[in-house]
Every structure is written in structure tokens, then in C-alpha cells.
Amino acid sequence: MGGSRAQKNKPHKTRFSSKSSRNLHKENKEKRPLINGSRNNQIPIAQKARTARLNHNKNAFIAVSSRSNVKTAKAMLVEQINTSVSSFGSGMDIEYTNSGEVLIENHLCHRHKLRLTVIETNYGDLEGCLMAAKVADAIAFVTAATSEKDHLIDTDGKLCLSMLRAQGLPTVFGLIQDLVDVPIKKRSDIKKASSSIFGGELPEGSKIFFADRAEDLEQVLRFLSNHRFMNPQWRSTRPYVYAQKVEFEPMVQESECGTLLLSGYVRGRALSVNQLVHLTGVGDYQVKQIDILEDPSPFRRDHKGMNEAPMDSEKVDTLHPDPAFQEPLIVENVPDPLAGEQTWPTEEELAKAEEKQKKFKKRLLPKGTSEYQAAWIVDENNDDEDYGEERADDKMEDMDSLMPGAEEEDGVLSEDQNARCEDLVLDEEASTSGESDNQSEMMVEEGLTAESMQAELERLKAAHAADAEFPDEIDTPMDVPARQRFMKYRGLKSLRTSAWDAKESLPQEYSRVFSFENFTRTQKTVFTRAAEVDAGQFKGSVCLGAYVKVHISGISAISAMKLLKNYTQVPVIACGLLQHESKMSVLHFSIKKHESFSEPIRSKDPLIFHAGFRIFKTRPIFSTDDINMDKHKLERFLQPGRFSVASVFAPICFPPIPLVVFKDVGIGELALAASGSLKSVDPDRIILKKIVLSGYPLRVQKQRAVVRFMFHNPEDVRWFKPLELWTKYGRRGRIKEPVGTHGAMKCIFDGVLQQRDAVCVSLYKRVYPKWPELTS
């Protein structure tokens, strides 16, 4: 039990006792390949992580004030990089065209272990700023020092900030210029005021720097070197390559198409040669091959010739797609023209029908009647319990199930349908009326001419014009029968609970789209497969941070020339698509109108969608975002101040995907119209257009009333007789019978109707988005 009583402290937890042991540990650490599925070019995993984190920083300079100067800020930062002196040196690598024109500048700073590709944007160019932000690791918002908030970030700057927030911001910081122009005595106050105002507009935690002195810009470089960059979630779920060099090789046999060669670093996650790629603004394509190249701008001590045109990077390895695993380029489904045809019943179905026929009870039939003839004889005295229950249910459900267009071939409803709708739970005594009432009401209607009826209708409409409670109300045409004009509409007893078959009477475009049995389960499977590609479980994949040359075949010469012409100003992005993301379906975006856009946006208006890396023109339809409902009401306009759902035909995307919407307001002039995010992919989402036909009481007698101006002929009254009526003041009722020859009708309600009330009926039809003319 003895021993020393000296205090024993807990040892310090550390894996290494010194820097030398830590470096030794790195040198002895097991090496892993950069190229999954290949044994060449094996480098330590730590070097791969450092390459992905440090070597590929792309910074976008965006002006948020008309007084700021992006060119000056960029030039001063580049000058600070070039003048930074250390034992490693600094400099700039430049890529040239064959004619010697400068294309992409990669600025190297060995002192901070940093390389910058600076993307310069123009003030007020919203689409250009959005494209730069799609690939930027950090965004510098540039403004000029001032004590006035409106001058620090003007209206266009706030609009740009709002747009970029909707897309998702990476790491951001502020640069404040022109502090040297402020008097010395006021610099301290102006500096504090500018930092406070500017910091309040940027996301929480953003750094603010001044950009007038070399010491200030040195802080910016130190921040970029040490800061852990934040990557938007939507961008980290897919691999992408920001092209630093673009080439085009036309095909020998066919000059209209060729192969596009994009050189750049793999970002986001691992890129597979077997997956499809999407060229932003162009379309989806298959990969012909991927060349793994040496890094053209490495960090090494013997770095020389920084201002000379570099030699072409040496090829390390070449990956070719495996036909067994390569994703096919499928855009539309090819429908089977015989898929909807009725086939001859099978023997099993015939046996079941025969067995069911034998269960029918025997009836007294004339002698010599065959079984086939007996099947067509209806027993009028059949009071079977099932039939009785069916009749009882039909009393309350026919108004839900019957639709005006359900029997378009016959043109009228059957007598049985009309009879079953007579038994509503209302006061039956109020439904009886004398013959004298009918005659007097017919005389009133017969005395009106078409002009007097129209004038009376306009007078009544004007009295209700101030009431915005009925936005779906429309006028019944007088020259076309309502049963023809509204043939495709039907009545619903309840928009929430009434049944509507999602597969009923679909348009031809729906045969060209794809749907999922369980979208959530499919999404989980797709992302699991992408994670396996990252882990190197599939051959032909390139790890994050590798410098590659991607060969994309099938590019038209016109599209390639546009990319070659503009890629120095607009980033060219090749995004790797996940499984199924080239196939067309019906996408639903949660969308909100931007507060700066004052013009109305109608359903099916042409809009430009920026959904992640995709850009496409479309004509969406807007609908309500109702919870716990399988049917949603169409909105004719995108309402400001609240979210709606925009439904479009587009290639499948897996959330999260941000959405930024532009609208063409002039010749080539785009305005920010709305923003949102992807909600779901579901062709079975039912969107219903609602219309309200209204009429006005002519004569009221307690629960009975004669209503006119809803229809203009008695045939329409009989056609719409099964539908339920409702009034502005909450009454419910039904149509009893037509009165006269001008469309007046006798109605019964569940309470006393007021003379000033308006009688309405709701009709619905399903609507669909418009098929896009061009998708990219």
C-alpha cells in the first residue's frame, strides 16, 4: 500500500511530440490514388485534400454601388499578390490562345499557399453576377466609403444581393474603397459607419475589409488563405468543372457537330466518365473520354517562368466509358400506341365473370328465354339491400361524382341522374309552387329583349364590382350554350375530400414524361450511388481536385462557337448529372414573386428559370400550396407577398435546387421576377382551374327563389341541374326546374335567401403546363 505521494498530472493529449514527428507521420502515411480505379499518379490523401481546399479558389468581384470600381479592386489585389515576397515567391500563370490572347489568369501566392482565379462582373448585370456566383468559392462585394446607407449599397446592389441569397451564397466578404478620399478627421467615423451599414446587409459573420492600402489587401489574402470556405449544399451534391480552357474539334465526316474539350479542375464531388454531363445553357451530353492532366499551376519551390505561356500539361491517364455502366442519354419516354387499347379478356377473367353470374338469384322468366336474353332483362321490383344502399349514397354523392362533361356523347343527363339529385336534405314543402307563379315568371322573362337583359346584367355586375371575394367569377356566354362552353368542367362537392383520378384523360405530353413510384426512395438510392463513386468503388471516376480535360461529343458547331466566343466573359460550366437527371418529368417549384418586380406575371407567361446549373425557358402554371390536399387550385397570376407553386415540364432534378426566375421585359432586357426552390417531382399533382357562374334572385319567397342570368336557355339549366348552389352569404341549395325560355330557374335553399344575395355554382377542370420549346 505504500508508494510515492508525488502528484501525478494527466498527460497532455497529442498525437505528435513535435513538428518533425508530425512531418514524419505525413511522409510515412499510406498513399492513396487520386484517380479512382487507376494505379497511376498516386499521391497522399493529405495532398489531395490540400489541393481541393487551397489550389482552386475562384473569387467573384461584384459591385453593389455605382460609385465602386471593380477593376481597381481586382488590379490592387493582383498587384499585392505579385509584390508579396517570400522564400517561395509569387506570381501569375496565364493561359493563351494560339494568337497570344490572354484567356484565364491564375494568380499564385506561395506565401499564403493560395491561388486565385478572379472573375470580374459588370455593375447591374444580374445574369452575369448570377453565373459568376454559380462557380465562385468566395464573393467580394465592392462598394465605396460613405456615411449614407443609400449610397453605400444602392437599389441595384440590394437587388443583386437578394438574387444571390436566393441562389445560395458561398463565403462572402466586403471591400470598401475610397477611404483615402475622406478627410482625416472624419475617417474614423466614416470607417465605423460604413462597416456597420455594410455588415448589416451581408450575411451574418461576414468580414469587412478596406481596399486602399497594401496592408488592407494583405489582410484579404490572409483571410482567403486561412478561412474555411462554405459551399452551398446544392453545389456540393454534383460534380462540376469550371472551364479554364475551351477547344472544339469538328468531326471529319460531319462538319455540323464535333467534340468539345473543356479543361479545368473537378469540383463538388468525384466525376465519373460513365455519367452524363450538362453544359449550362446548352444541353445534356455523354462523355467521350476524360484525360487526367498534371496540374498546370502547382505549388512547388522551383516554380519558374510565371509570366510566360505555360506548356501543355502532360497527360497522366485517360479514362474511357464502359458501355455496360455508361448512363444512356434518354430525354423523353417513347409511348406505346397500343398501351391504352382494350384487350380480349383472359380465361381467368371469363371464369370469374361466369361464377359471378351464377350467384344472381333466379327470376321468373318466359319459357324459351336463354341465359343471354335473361341477362338483359331488368327486374323492376328488385329491392336488393345493396341496391338500396347504393341509392341512399347516391343522394349525397351524385353532386360530387356527376360532371357536366361526363356524357358528352349523349348531350343530356339521363332521367335517372336527374331523379337521384331530387332528394337533397332540404325542406320539401318549400319545393312546391303553384302554376300561377310559373306563368307570371315566364311573362317577366318573355318581355325582356337581349339588349335589355344585357343592360340589366351590367347593372347588377357593377353593384358587385367592388367585392373582390369572387376572383374566379366569369360571365356565361349568351351566344354559345353553357353546356358546350363548359363541357370540360365538372362539379365537386368538396375540393379537399372529393375524388379525382390523377390518370384520367391525360394529354399526349404526359406519355413523354417519367414518374417515380416513390421519389424519396429513388433520391436516397441515387445519392447513395454518388457517395460510392466518391469512395472509389467504381472504375472510371476522378477524385475531387484533379485537373482534367473532358471530351464531350455531339456538340453542334453553332453552340461550340458561342461558347468559344463568350467563355472569357461568361463561365462555361460542365456539371455531372446524377442518375435519371436527363429525363423529362413535371417539376414543381415553390416560388415567390420578387418585391422589386411590379408587372403582373400570368400563368403560362414565358419565363427564364435558373435552377442550379440548368437554364431553360418555360411557361409555368401557378397553383396554391395547400397542405394535406391532393388537389390544388390554379392561380391565374403569381400573387405578391406569398409563396405559390410553379409547375413546368423540365428534366428531373433532385433537391435541394435553388431557383431564380427572370422575365424578358424588353428587347434582350431581363428583370428579376421571382425566386424559390424545387419542391417535388410529381406528374400526378392535380391542378384545377376553378370558375364560378353567378346569378341573381329575381323573386324570393322564403327558401324558394327564381334566379336568372346564370344560364340563358332551359337546356343549360337541366344540364347543370345536379350541381350544388351556394350564395355569397353562406346558403346552400339546388336547382329545382327551369322557368321560361331565357334560362331562369327555380331554386331551393337551406334557409331564407336575401334579395341582395348572389347565387353561384363552382366548376373545375384540370390544367397542365405547356411543353417547353427548348430545354437546356
Secondary structure as the mmCIF struct_conf table of DSSP 4:
data_model
#
loop_
_struct_conf.conf_type_id
_struct_conf.id
_struct_conf.beg_label_comp_id
_struct_conf.beg_label_asym_id
_struct_conf.beg_label_seq_id
_struct_conf.end_label_comp_id
_struct_conf.end_label_asym_id
_struct_conf.end_label_seq_id
HELX_LH_PP_P HELX_LH_PP_P1 ASN A 9 HIS A 12
BEND BEND1 ARG A 15 ARG A 15
BEND BEND2 SER A 17 SER A 18
HELX_RH_AL_P HELX_RH_AL_P1 LYS A 19 ASN A 28
BEND BEND3 LYS A 29 LYS A 29
HELX_LH_PP_P HELX_LH_PP_P2 GLU A 30 LYS A 31
STRN STRN1 ARG A 32 PRO A 33
BEND BEND4 LEU A 34 LEU A 34
STRN STRN2 ILE A 35 ASN A 36
TURN_TY1_P TURN_TY1_P1 GLY A 37 GLY A 37
BEND BEND5 ASN A 40 ASN A 41
STRN STRN3 GLN A 42 ILE A 43
HELX_RH_AL_P HELX_RH_AL_P2 ILE A 45 LEU A 54
TURN_TY1_P TURN_TY1_P2 ASN A 55 HIS A 56
STRN STRN4 ASN A 57 ALA A 63
BEND BEND6 SER A 65 SER A 65
TURN_TY1_P TURN_TY1_P3 SER A 66 ARG A 67
HELX_RH_AL_P HELX_RH_AL_P3 VAL A 70 THR A 83
BEND BEND7 SER A 87 PHE A 88
STRN STRN5 SER A 90 TYR A 96
TURN_TY1_P TURN_TY1_P4 ASN A 98 SER A 99
STRN STRN6 VAL A 102 CYS A 109
TURN_TY1_P TURN_TY1_P5 HIS A 110 LYS A 113
STRN STRN7 LEU A 114 GLU A 120
TURN_TY1_P TURN_TY1_P6 TYR A 123 GLY A 124
HELX_RH_AL_P HELX_RH_AL_P4 LEU A 126 VAL A 135
BEND BEND8 ASP A 137 ASP A 137
STRN STRN8 ALA A 138 ALA A 144
BEND BEND9 SER A 147 SER A 147
HELX_RH_AL_P HELX_RH_AL_P5 LYS A 149 LEU A 152
BEND BEND10 ILE A 153 ILE A 153
HELX_RH_AL_P HELX_RH_AL_P6 THR A 155 GLN A 167
STRN STRN9 THR A 171 GLN A 177
HELX_RH_3T_P HELX_RH_3T_P1 LEU A 179 ASP A 181
BEND BEND11 VAL A 182 VAL A 182
HELX_RH_AL_P HELX_RH_AL_P7 ILE A 184 GLU A 201
BEND BEND12 LEU A 202 LEU A 202
HELX_LH_PP_P HELX_LH_PP_P3 PRO A 203 PRO A 203
TURN_TY1_P TURN_TY1_P7 GLU A 204 GLY A 205
STRN STRN10 LYS A 207 PHE A 210
BEND BEND13 ASP A 212 ARG A 213
HELX_RH_AL_P HELX_RH_AL_P8 ALA A 214 ASN A 226
HELX_RH_AL_P HELX_RH_AL_P9 GLN A 233 SER A 236
TURN_TY1_P TURN_TY1_P8 THR A 237 THR A 237
BEND BEND14 ARG A 238 ARG A 238
STRN STRN11 TYR A 240 TYR A 242
BEND BEND15 GLN A 244 GLN A 244
STRN STRN12 LYS A 245 PRO A 250
BEND BEND16 VAL A 252 GLN A 253
TURN_TY1_P TURN_TY1_P9 SER A 255 GLU A 256
STRN STRN13 CYS A 257 ARG A 267
BEND BEND17 GLY A 268 ARG A 269
STRN STRN14 LEU A 271 SER A 272
TURN_TY1_P TURN_TY1_P10 VAL A 273 ASN A 274
BEND BEND18 GLN A 275 GLN A 275
STRN STRN15 VAL A 277 LEU A 279
TURN_TY1_P TURN_TY1_P11 THR A 280 VAL A 282
STRN STRN16 GLY A 283 TYR A 285
STRN STRN17 VAL A 287 LEU A 293
BEND BEND19 PRO A 296 SER A 297
TURN_TY1_P TURN_TY1_P12 ARG A 301 ASP A 302
TURN_TY1_P TURN_TY1_P13 MET A 306 ASN A 307
BEND BEND20 GLU A 308 GLU A 308
HELX_LH_PP_P HELX_LH_PP_P4 ALA A 309 GLU A 314
STRN STRN18 LYS A 315 LEU A 319
TURN_TY1_P TURN_TY1_P14 PRO A 323 PHE A 325
HELX_LH_PP_P HELX_LH_PP_P5 GLN A 326 PRO A 328
BEND BEND21 GLU A 332 GLU A 332
TURN_TY1_P TURN_TY1_P15 PRO A 337 GLY A 340
BEND BEND22 GLU A 341 GLU A 341
HELX_LH_PP_P HELX_LH_PP_P6 GLN A 342 THR A 346
HELX_RH_AL_P HELX_RH_AL_P10 GLU A 347 LYS A 358
TURN_TY1_P TURN_TY1_P16 LYS A 359 LYS A 359
BEND BEND23 PHE A 360 PHE A 360
HELX_LH_PP_P HELX_LH_PP_P7 LYS A 361 LYS A 362
TURN_TY1_P TURN_TY1_P17 LYS A 367 GLY A 368
HELX_RH_AL_P HELX_RH_AL_P11 GLU A 371 ALA A 374
TURN_TY1_P TURN_TY1_P18 ALA A 375 TRP A 376
TURN_TY1_P TURN_TY1_P19 GLU A 380 ASN A 381
HELX_RH_AL_P HELX_RH_AL_P12 GLU A 385 SER A 401
TURN_TY1_P TURN_TY1_P20 PRO A 404 ASP A 410
BEND BEND24 VAL A 412 VAL A 412
HELX_RH_AL_P HELX_RH_AL_P13 GLU A 415 ARG A 420
TURN_TY1_P TURN_TY1_P21 CYS A 421 GLU A 422
BEND BEND25 VAL A 425 LEU A 426
HELX_RH_3T_P HELX_RH_3T_P2 GLU A 428 SER A 431
HELX_RH_AL_P HELX_RH_AL_P14 GLU A 435 GLU A 446
TURN_TY1_P TURN_TY1_P22 GLY A 447 GLY A 447
HELX_RH_AL_P HELX_RH_AL_P15 ALA A 450 ALA A 463
TURN_TY1_P TURN_TY1_P23 HIS A 464 ALA A 466
TURN_TY1_P TURN_TY1_P24 ALA A 468 GLU A 469
TURN_TY1_P TURN_TY1_P25 PRO A 471 ASP A 472
STRN STRN19 GLU A 473 ILE A 474
HELX_LH_PP_P HELX_LH_PP_P8 ASP A 475 PRO A 477
BEND BEND26 MET A 478 VAL A 480
HELX_RH_AL_P HELX_RH_AL_P16 ALA A 482 ARG A 485
TURN_TY1_P TURN_TY1_P26 PHE A 486 LYS A 488
STRN STRN20 ARG A 490 ARG A 490
BEND BEND27 LYS A 493 LYS A 493
TURN_TY1_P TURN_TY1_P27 LEU A 495 THR A 497
BEND BEND28 SER A 498 SER A 498
TURN_TY1_P TURN_TY1_P28 ALA A 502 SER A 505
HELX_RH_3T_P HELX_RH_3T_P3 GLN A 508 ARG A 512
BEND BEND29 VAL A 513 VAL A 513
BEND BEND30 GLU A 517 GLU A 517
HELX_RH_AL_P HELX_RH_AL_P17 PHE A 519 ASP A 534
TURN_TY1_P TURN_TY1_P29 ALA A 535 GLY A 536
BEND BEND31 PHE A 538 PHE A 538
TURN_TY1_P TURN_TY1_P30 LYS A 539 GLY A 540
STRN STRN21 SER A 541 VAL A 542
TURN_TY1_P TURN_TY1_P31 LEU A 544 GLY A 545
STRN STRN22 TYR A 547 SER A 556
HELX_RH_AL_P HELX_RH_AL_P18 ALA A 557 ASN A 566
TURN_TY1_P TURN_TY1_P32 TYR A 567 GLN A 569
BEND BEND32 VAL A 570 VAL A 570
STRN STRN23 ILE A 573 GLY A 576
HELX_LH_PP_P HELX_LH_PP_P9 LEU A 577 LEU A 578
TURN_TY1_P TURN_TY1_P33 GLN A 579 SER A 582
BEND BEND33 LYS A 583 LYS A 583
STRN STRN24 MET A 584 LYS A 593
TURN_TY1_P TURN_TY1_P34 GLU A 595 SER A 596
BEND BEND34 GLU A 599 GLU A 599
STRN STRN25 ARG A 602 ARG A 602
TURN_TY1_P TURN_TY1_P35 SER A 603 LYS A 604
STRN STRN26 LEU A 607 ALA A 611
TURN_TY1_P TURN_TY1_P36 GLY A 612 PHE A 613
STRN STRN27 ARG A 614 THR A 618
STRN STRN28 ILE A 621 SER A 623
TURN_TY1_P TURN_TY1_P37 ILE A 627 ASN A 628
BEND BEND35 ASP A 630 ASP A 630
STRN STRN29 LYS A 631 GLU A 635
BEND BEND36 ARG A 636 ARG A 636
STRN STRN30 PHE A 637 PHE A 637
TURN_TY1_P TURN_TY1_P38 PRO A 640 GLY A 641
BEND BEND37 ARG A 642 ARG A 642
STRN STRN31 PHE A 643 PRO A 651
HELX_LH_PP_P HELX_LH_PP_P10 PHE A 654 PHE A 654
BEND BEND38 PRO A 655 PRO A 655
HELX_LH_PP_P HELX_LH_PP_P11 PRO A 656 PRO A 656
STRN STRN32 PRO A 658 ASP A 664
BEND BEND39 GLY A 666 GLY A 668
STRN STRN33 LEU A 670 VAL A 681
TURN_TY1_P TURN_TY1_P39 PRO A 683 ASP A 684
STRN STRN34 ILE A 686 GLN A 701
TURN_TY1_P TURN_TY1_P40 LYS A 702 GLN A 703
STRN STRN35 ARG A 704 ARG A 708
BEND BEND40 PHE A 709 MET A 710
BEND BEND41 HIS A 712 ASN A 713
HELX_RH_AL_P HELX_RH_AL_P19 PRO A 714 TRP A 719
TURN_TY1_P TURN_TY1_P41 PHE A 720 PRO A 722
BEND BEND42 LEU A 723 LEU A 723
STRN STRN36 GLU A 724 THR A 727
TURN_TY1_P TURN_TY1_P42 LYS A 728 TYR A 729
BEND BEND43 GLY A 730 GLY A 730
STRN STRN37 ARG A 732 VAL A 739
TURN_TY1_P TURN_TY1_P43 GLY A 740 GLY A 743
STRN STRN38 ALA A 744 PHE A 749
BEND BEND44 ASP A 750 GLY A 751
HELX_LH_PP_P HELX_LH_PP_P12 VAL A 752 GLN A 754
TURN_TY1_P TURN_TY1_P44 GLN A 755 ARG A 756
STRN STRN39 VAL A 759 ARG A 766
HELX_LH_PP_P HELX_LH_PP_P13 PRO A 769 PRO A 772
BEND BEND45 GLU A 773 GLU A 773
#
